[in-house]
Amino acid sequence: MTRVVVTGAYGFIGAALVRKLLGGLSQVGTVDAVLAVDLQSAHHDVDIRLRWLEGSVSDPAVLDQVCAFRPDLVFHLASVPGGAAERDYALGRQVNLDATADWLQAFGALGTCPRFVYASSIAVYGDKLPTQVDEHTPAAPALSYGVHKRVCELLVSDASRRGWVTGCSLRLPGIVARPGVATGLMSAFMSEVFWALAEGRPVTLPVRPEGTAWWLSVSACVDNLLRAAACDPDTYRPDRTYQMPALYLSVEKVVDALLQQFGSERRSLVRYVPDEHIHRLFASYPPLHTPDALTLGLRHDGDVHSLVRAALLGFRK
């Protein structure tokens, strides 16, 4: 039996992960109970194995209840997004850095050494990237969010060395297609273009059409999180940090694939109004090579058309 904690469980990735865990198709075996932690809860969920815990991961009372739950496995997804963390440094540090350190130390005191999968970010690389990124590319974050993510990768590795957790960190690329308004996310355009063209709405993209990014569907992301949790920890890299595989695609190529599915007449709905800061941070990525992640069993969507299908799974014209 497995007792699982998911932080950020009400969010885009967290909700998909919870559904997969409870659906009986995950790679982590039989799930006995899931403790879903977030600032708000989905009260319509009726699975008796699911319990919601409302509150911030930075709240000691929340951490006390997590420890009382005695998890076997923790997926730590909760964070203040990059844009919001840049505007409010204290909040960003409290949630994105200090809370992670506190959780790891608490698990050390608990003495159960749970599996711990940490959702890091490609923000660790910064905005001055080499001509190719691979698993040896040094981190050089350009935002406080990326700094905190990189520090937490080191904390997860150190906590694993100490025997507090059996952990690994996965650097998430642009995950699509996030529904609704992604408050605080400067990369929100990467999802908005999917929904706008699917629904026949105008969309303004803050990047140039030739801009390139790393793209991954939420279903592939969830599969990778579960694979990292299920694999033999003796096969982890020494630093326990992986770049999640992703497709290297231009914005224009993604738009073209969407138009193939929803009609070329919708091309007129797309308007490019580049914001140089956003373009530099989110649409200036070089080719990505992740052989260690592939060896671990992590995967991307395969091609742009599979990405579109997976990102809009369940959408009907």
C-alpha positions in Angstrom: 0.0 0.0 0.0 1.2 3.5 -0.8 0.2 6.7 1.1 0.9 9.7 -1.2 1.0 13.5 -0.6 0.6 15.8 -3.6 1.3 19.5 -3.0 -0.2 22.0 -5.4 -2.9 19.4 -5.9 -5.6 21.9 -7.1 -3.3 23.2 -9.8 -3.0 22.1 -13.4 -0.4 19.5 -13.0 -1.3 18.5 -9.5 -5.0 17.8 -10.3 -3.9 15.6 -13.3 -1.5 13.7 -11.1 -4.1 13.1 -8.4 -6.5 11.8 -11.1 -3.9 9.4 -12.4 -3.0 8.2 -8.9 -6.6 7.4 -8.1 -7.3 6.0 -11.5 -5.4 2.8 -10.8 -3.1 3.2 -13.8 -0.1 4.8 -12.1 3.4 3.2 -11.9 3.7 3.5 -8.1 1.6 0.5 -7.3 -1.6 0.3 -5.2 -2.5 3.7 -3.7 -4.1 3.4 -0.3 -4.6 7.1 0.4 -3.8 10.5 -1.2 -3.4 13.7 0.9 -4.0 16.6 -1.5 -2.5 19.9 -0.3 -3.3 23.3 -1.7 -4.7 26.7 -0.9 -8.1 25.5 -2.1 -9.7 22.1 -2.6 -11.9 20.3 -5.1 -14.8 19.3 -2.8 -16.6 17.4 -5.6 -14.0 14.6 -5.5 -15.7 11.7 -3.8 -13.0 9.0 -3.8 -12.8 7.7 -0.2 -9.0 7.5 -0.6 -8.7 11.2 -1.2 -8.4 13.7 1.6 -7.9 17.5 1.0 -5.8 19.6 3.3 -6.3 23.3 2.6 -3.5 25.7 3.5 -0.1 26.9 2.4 2.9 24.6 2.3 4.7 27.3 4.3 2.2 26.9 7.2 3.7 24.8 10.1 0.2 23.4 10.9 -0.1 22.0 7.4 3.3 20.4 7.7 2.3 18.9 11.1 -0.7 17.2 9.4 1.4 16.0 6.5 3.8 14.3 9.0 0.9 12.8 10.9 -0.3 11.3 7.6 3.1 9.5 7.4 3.5 9.4 3.6 5.4 6.9 1.7 5.7 9.2 -1.3 5.6 13.0 -1.7 5.2 14.9 -5.0 6.1 18.5 -4.2 4.6 20.6 -6.9 3.4 23.7 -5.0 5.1 27.0 -5.8 4.5 30.7 -6.4 5.0 31.2 -10.1 8.0 33.0 -11.5 6.3 36.3 -12.3 4.5 36.5 -9.0 7.6 35.5 -7.1 9.6 38.2 -8.9 7.0 40.8 -7.8 6.8 39.6 -4.2 10.2 38.3 -3.1 9.3 37.5 0.4 6.3 35.3 -0.6 8.3 33.6 -3.3 11.1 32.8 -0.9 8.7 31.7 1.9 6.9 29.2 -0.4 9.4 28.2 -3.0 12.5 27.9 -0.8 11.9 28.0 3.0 8.9 25.6 2.9 10.8 23.0 0.9 13.7 23.1 3.4 11.3 22.8 6.3 9.5 19.8 4.7 12.7 18.0 4.1 14.0 18.5 7.6 10.6 17.4 9.0 10.8 14.2 7.1 14.2 13.7 8.5 12.8 14.0 12.0 10.0 11.7 11.1 12.5 9.0 10.3 10.5 7.2 7.5 12.5 8.3 4.5 9.7 8.8 2.0 10.2 9.0 -1.7 10.3 12.7 -2.6 9.8 13.9 -6.2 10.4 17.7 -6.5 9.1 19.7 -9.4 11.9 22.0 -10.4 12.0 24.2 -13.5 13.9 25.2 -16.6 14.1 28.6 -15.0 17.3 27.4 -13.4 19.1 27.9 -16.7 18.4 31.6 -17.0 18.2 33.7 -20.2 21.7 33.4 -21.5 21.7 29.8 -22.9 24.4 28.0 -24.9 23.7 26.8 -28.4 22.6 23.5 -26.9 21.3 22.5 -23.5 22.1 19.1 -22.1 22.3 17.5 -18.6 25.7 19.1 -18.0 24.6 22.7 -18.7 25.3 24.8 -15.6 22.5 26.6 -13.9 22.5 30.4 -14.2 19.0 31.6 -13.1 17.9 35.1 -14.1 14.9 35.3 -11.7 14.6 34.7 -8.0 12.2 31.8 -8.8 15.0 30.0 -10.7 17.4 30.7 -7.9 15.1 29.1 -5.4 14.4 26.1 -7.6 18.1 25.5 -8.0 18.7 25.7 -4.2 15.9 23.3 -3.6 17.4 20.8 -6.1 20.6 20.9 -3.9 18.5 20.6 -0.7 16.7 17.5 -2.1 20.1 15.9 -3.0 21.5 16.7 0.5 18.4 15.4 2.2 18.7 12.2 0.3 22.4 11.9 1.3 21.3 12.3 4.9 18.6 9.7 4.6 15.8 12.1 5.3 14.1 11.3 2.0 14.8 9.3 -1.2 14.5 12.1 -3.5 15.0 13.4 -7.0 14.3 16.7 -8.8 12.7 17.0 -12.3 13.1 20.3 -14.2 9.8 21.0 -15.9 9.6 22.7 -19.3 6.5 24.5 -20.6 3.6 22.3 -19.7 0.5 22.6 -21.9 -2.3 23.3 -22.2 -3.1 25.0 -18.9 -6.8 26.1 -18.9 -8.1 29.4 -17.7 -6.0 32.4 -16.7 -2.6 31.4 -15.5 -2.1 34.2 -12.9 1.6 35.0 -12.4 2.9 32.9 -15.2 4.8 34.9 -17.8 4.8 31.7 -20.0 1.0 31.6 -20.0 0.9 32.3 -23.8 2.2 28.8 -24.4 -1.1 27.3 -23.2 -3.3 30.2 -24.2 -2.5 29.7 -27.9 -3.9 26.1 -27.7 -7.2 27.1 -26.2 -7.7 30.2 -28.2 -7.3 28.5 -31.6 -9.4 25.4 -30.4 -12.2 27.7 -29.4 -11.9 30.2 -32.3 -10.8 33.2 -30.2 -8.2 35.8 -31.0 -4.9 35.4 -29.3 -2.0 37.9 -28.9 1.4 36.2 -28.4 4.2 38.2 -26.7 6.9 36.5 -28.8 8.0 36.3 -32.4 6.8 33.4 -34.5 10.3 32.0 -35.0 10.8 31.9 -31.2 11.6 28.4 -29.9 10.6 26.7 -26.7 10.5 23.4 -24.9 7.0 21.9 -24.9 5.4 19.0 -23.0 1.8 17.9 -22.5 0.5 17.6 -18.9 -0.2 13.9 -19.5 3.4 13.3 -20.4 4.6 15.4 -17.5 2.5 13.3 -15.1 3.8 10.1 -16.5 7.3 11.3 -16.0 6.7 12.3 -12.4 5.3 8.8 -11.7 8.1 7.1 -13.5 10.7 9.0 -11.4 8.9 8.0 -8.3 8.7 4.3 -9.3 12.2 3.6 -10.6 15.0 2.1 -8.6 16.7 5.0 -6.7 20.0 3.3 -7.2 19.7 4.3 -10.9 19.5 8.0 -10.1 22.2 10.4 -11.3 24.6 11.3 -8.5 23.1 14.8 -8.3 19.5 13.3 -8.4 18.4 16.1 -10.8 17.0 15.5 -14.3 15.9 17.7 -17.1 12.5 16.4 -18.2 12.5 15.6 -21.9 10.5 18.0 -24.1 9.9 18.8 -27.8 12.0 21.6 -29.2 9.5 23.6 -31.4 9.0 27.1 -32.7 5.9 28.9 -31.7 5.0 29.1 -35.4 5.2 25.3 -35.8 2.9 24.8 -32.8 0.4 27.3 -34.3 0.6 25.5 -37.7 -0.2 22.2 -36.1 -3.2 23.7 -34.3 -4.4 25.2 -37.6 -4.1 21.8 -39.2 -6.5 20.5 -36.6 -8.9 23.4 -36.3 -8.8 25.1 -39.7 -6.4 27.3 -41.6 -8.9 30.2 -41.6 -8.1 30.7 -37.9 -4.6 31.9 -38.7 -6.0 35.5 -38.8 -6.8 35.1 -35.1 -3.1 35.0 -34.2 -1.3 38.3 -33.6 2.3 38.5 -32.6 3.3 41.5 -30.4 6.7 40.6 -29.0 7.7 41.6 -25.5 11.5 41.3 -25.6 11.8 40.3 -21.9 9.2 37.5 -22.3 10.7 36.4 -25.7 14.2 36.2 -24.2 13.0 34.2 -21.2 10.5 31.8 -22.9 11.1 31.8 -26.6 14.8 31.7 -27.1 15.6 28.1 -26.2 18.2 26.1 -28.0 17.9 22.3 -28.8 17.6 20.1 -25.8 19.3 16.8 -25.2 18.4 14.6 -22.2 20.0 11.1 -22.6 20.1 10.4 -18.9 16.4 11.2 -18.5 15.6 9.0 -21.4 17.6 6.2 -19.8 15.6 6.6 -16.6 12.4 6.1 -18.7 11.2 9.7 -19.0 9.7 10.7 -22.3 8.3 13.7 -24.3 5.2 13.6 -26.6 7.0 12.3 -29.7 6.0 15.0 -32.2 4.0 18.2 -32.5 0.8 16.6 -33.6 0.9 14.2 -30.6 1.6 17.2 -28.4 -1.5 19.0 -29.7 -3.7 15.9 -29.2 -2.5 15.3 -25.7 -2.6 18.9 -24.7 -6.2 19.3 -25.7 -7.3 15.8 -24.6 -11.1 15.8 -24.1 -11.7 19.0 -26.1 -14.5 18.9 -28.7 -15.0 21.4 -31.5 
